[in-house]
Amino acid sequence: MKNMNLPMEKPLRIPNQLLYAKKFEVWSNGQKIDEVYEDLQLWVEQIHTESLDHGLQITVRKRDKTIGAIHKYIKERFYLDVAYALEDRILVCTIPENCNIKNYNSFDSFVNFAPFKTREFYEFDNNEPYCCSLFFDENNELIKVSYSNGINRNLIECT
């Protein structure tokens, strides 16, 4: 990330990203609740360039395109509004002023510290993340993707 020279905390257009992951872990309240070795394809694709809503399509699938264990925790395809850079990652998120995620400190902190909001209201599905974090190595290769889900109150890390 340090070599990318991206503007911090401003909406940005990112090139499409693909990670071939070998496993995922599910965390809730600081505890690992599941770990599964599964060949996955994780796509982040820019689909709209001008708006701040539903600008990126996220696809999570097994490499053989069958339903995998990961789909117990996350939808196969969903949309997030915008990407922006932090010092150590790129966030791809939907940042609503109001939504159906209630009394969840991680989500509340995320929204309160976000540099902007992307919409007035959004209703998240049970297995629909509000944020996807993209982590890169020193050569700017995508090495890890994590998904934050506010309804189910978990974090899914794919490597």
C-alpha positions in Angstrom: 0.0 0.0 0.0 2.8 2.4 0.8 3.9 2.4 -2.9 0.5 3.1 -4.3 0.3 6.8 -3.5 -3.4 6.8 -3.1 -5.3 9.8 -1.7 -6.4 8.9 1.8 -10.0 8.8 2.9 -11.5 10.0 -0.4 -13.6 8.0 -2.8 -11.5 6.4 -5.4 -11.7 4.2 -8.5 -9.7 1.0 -8.0 -8.8 -1.5 -10.7 -10.6 -4.8 -10.5 -9.1 -7.2 -8.0 -9.0 -11.0 -7.7 -7.7 -13.1 -4.9 -7.4 -16.9 -5.1 -7.8 -17.8 -1.4 -7.2 -21.2 0.2 -9.0 -20.8 3.5 -11.3 -18.5 5.5 -11.7 -17.9 9.1 -14.8 -16.5 10.8 -14.4 -14.4 13.9 -17.0 -13.1 16.4 -16.4 -11.1 19.6 -12.7 -11.7 19.3 -13.1 -15.5 19.1 -12.4 -17.7 16.0 -15.7 -19.6 15.5 -14.8 -21.4 12.2 -11.9 -22.2 9.9 -12.4 -23.9 6.6 -9.9 -24.8 3.9 -11.6 -24.1 0.6 -10.4 -22.9 -2.8 -12.1 -19.6 -3.4 -12.2 -16.8 -5.9 -12.8 -13.3 -4.4 -13.6 -10.6 -6.9 -14.0 -6.9 -6.4 -15.2 -5.2 -9.6 -15.8 -1.5 -10.3 -19.1 -1.2 -12.1 -20.2 2.4 -11.7 -17.8 5.3 -11.8 -19.9 8.4 -11.2 -22.1 7.5 -8.2 -21.5 6.9 -4.5 -24.0 4.0 -4.3 -23.6 0.4 -5.5 -20.4 1.3 -7.3 -18.6 -2.1 -6.8 -19.7 -5.7 -7.2 -18.3 -8.2 -4.8 -18.3 -11.9 -5.8 -17.3 -14.7 -3.4 -17.3 -18.2 -4.9 -15.6 -21.5 -4.9 -13.2 -22.0 -7.8 -15.3 -24.8 -9.1 -18.4 -22.5 -8.9 -20.3 -24.7 -6.5 -21.9 -23.5 -3.3 -19.2 -23.6 -0.6 -19.0 -23.5 3.2 -18.3 -19.8 3.0 -21.8 -19.1 1.8 -23.1 -20.0 5.2 -21.6 -16.7 6.3 -21.6 -14.4 3.2 -23.7 -13.9 0.0 -22.1 -15.1 -3.2 -22.7 -11.7 -4.8 -23.4 -8.3 -3.3 -22.7 -4.6 -3.9 -20.9 -2.0 -2.0 -20.9 1.7 -2.6 -17.4 3.1 -2.6 -13.7 2.4 -2.1 -11.3 4.5 -0.2 -7.7 4.1 1.1 -6.5 4.0 4.7 -2.8 3.7 5.5 -2.7 -0.1 5.6 -5.6 -1.2 3.3 -8.3 -0.2 0.8 -11.9 -0.3 2.2 -14.8 -1.1 0.0 -18.0 -0.1 1.9 -21.5 1.0 2.2 -21.7 3.7 4.8 -25.3 4.6 5.6 -26.5 7.4 7.8 -29.2 4.9 9.1 -29.7 1.2 8.7 -30.9 -2.0 10.3 -27.6 -2.8 12.1 -28.3 -1.9 15.7 -26.3 -1.8 18.9 -23.1 -3.1 17.4 -20.1 -1.2 18.5 -17.8 -2.2 15.7 -20.3 -0.9 13.1 -21.1 2.2 15.0 -17.4 3.1 15.3 -16.9 2.4 11.6 -19.7 4.8 10.6 -18.8 7.5 13.1 -15.1 7.6 11.9 -15.8 7.2 8.2 -14.8 10.2 6.3 -18.2 10.5 4.5 -21.6 8.7 4.2 -22.7 7.1 1.0 -26.4 7.0 1.5 -29.2 8.0 3.8 -30.6 4.5 4.6 -29.7 0.9 3.7 -31.2 -2.4 4.8 -28.6 -5.1 5.0 -29.4 -8.8 4.5 -28.3 -11.3 7.1 -25.2 -12.5 5.2 -24.4 -9.2 3.5 -21.2 -7.4 4.6 -21.1 -3.6 5.1 -17.4 -3.5 4.4 -14.7 -5.4 2.6 -11.0 -4.7 3.4 -8.3 -5.4 0.8 -4.8 -6.0 2.1 -1.7 -5.8 -0.1 1.9 -6.9 0.2 5.0 -4.7 -0.4 4.7 -5.5 -4.2 1.1 -4.3 -4.1 -0.3 -7.8 -4.7 -3.6 -8.6 -3.0 -2.9 -11.1 -0.2 -6.0 -11.0 2.1 -9.6 -9.9 1.9 -11.8 -9.5 5.0 -15.5 -8.9 5.2 -17.4 -7.2 8.1 -21.0 -8.3 8.7 -23.0 -6.2 11.1 -26.2 -8.2 11.2 -24.4 -11.5 12.1 -21.7 -9.6 14.0 -18.8 -11.4 12.4 -15.6 -10.9 10.5 -14.6 -13.3 7.6 -10.9 -13.3 6.7 -9.8 -15.0 3.5 -6.2 -15.8 2.7 
